[in-house]
């Protein structure tokens, strides 16, 4: 019997955290995939949008070599699954 409820306190904390985003009474209306989408958002990141919305401070410019290298790596070396 203990094994069946071994993680109950952790599960309750997760439920409480999710309920901060989606009211708990609505949980039964969604599949786990829909809840994941509501909580985590879209998994795909539009690198161009991210790059255009990035603000640089401290004298850093978007044309600085390390910044150009960063965006090249982000855009070309990672797949959406990464």
C-alpha positions as CSV (number, residue, x, y, z in Angstrom):
1,X,0.0,0.0,0.0
2,X,2.9,2.4,0.8
3,X,4.2,2.1,-2.8
4,X,0.9,3.2,-4.2
5,X,1.1,6.5,-2.3
6,X,4.9,6.9,-2.2
7,X,4.9,10.1,-4.2
8,X,1.6,11.5,-3.1
9,X,3.1,14.6,-1.4
10,X,5.2,15.4,-4.5
11,X,2.1,15.0,-6.7
12,X,0.1,17.3,-4.4
13,X,2.7,20.0,-4.7
14,X,2.8,19.7,-8.5
15,X,-1.0,19.9,-8.6
16,X,-0.9,23.0,-6.4
17,X,1.7,24.6,-8.7
18,X,-0.2,23.8,-11.8
19,X,-3.4,25.2,-10.1
20,X,-1.6,28.6,-10.0
21,X,-1.9,28.6,-13.8
22,X,-5.0,26.5,-14.5
23,X,-7.7,26.3,-11.9
24,X,-7.8,22.7,-10.5
25,X,-11.5,22.3,-11.2
26,X,-10.7,22.5,-14.9
27,X,-8.0,19.7,-14.9
28,X,-10.5,17.0,-16.0
29,X,-11.4,19.0,-19.1
30,X,-7.9,18.6,-20.6
31,X,-5.6,15.8,-21.7
32,X,-2.1,15.9,-20.3
33,X,-0.9,17.2,-23.6
34,X,-3.3,20.2,-23.5
35,X,-2.3,20.9,-19.9
36,X,1.4,20.8,-20.9
37,X,0.6,23.3,-23.7
38,X,-1.3,25.6,-21.4
39,X,1.5,25.6,-18.8
40,X,4.7,25.4,-21.0
41,X,3.5,27.2,-24.1
42,X,4.6,26.4,-27.6
43,X,7.7,24.2,-27.8
44,X,9.1,25.8,-31.0
45,X,11.1,29.0,-30.6
46,X,11.2,31.4,-33.5
47,X,14.9,32.4,-33.5
48,X,14.3,35.4,-35.7
49,X,11.6,36.8,-33.4
50,X,13.9,36.1,-30.4
51,X,16.8,37.8,-32.1
52,X,14.7,40.9,-33.1
53,X,13.3,41.2,-29.5
54,X,16.7,40.9,-27.8
55,X,17.9,44.1,-26.1
56,X,21.7,44.6,-25.8
57,X,23.2,46.6,-22.9
58,X,26.6,47.5,-21.6
59,X,27.9,48.6,-25.0
60,X,27.2,45.3,-26.6
61,X,26.0,45.5,-30.2
62,X,24.2,42.9,-32.3
63,X,27.1,43.1,-34.8
64,X,29.7,42.2,-32.2
65,X,31.5,39.0,-33.2
66,X,30.5,36.9,-30.2
67,X,26.9,38.0,-30.6
68,X,26.9,37.1,-34.3
69,X,28.5,33.7,-33.4
70,X,25.8,33.1,-30.8
71,X,22.9,33.7,-33.2
72,X,24.6,31.6,-35.9
73,X,24.9,28.7,-33.5
74,X,21.4,29.1,-32.2
75,X,19.9,29.3,-35.7
76,X,22.0,26.6,-37.4
77,X,23.3,24.1,-34.9
78,X,20.2,23.2,-32.9
79,X,17.1,21.4,-33.9
80,X,13.7,22.1,-32.3
81,X,14.2,19.0,-30.2
82,X,17.4,20.3,-28.7
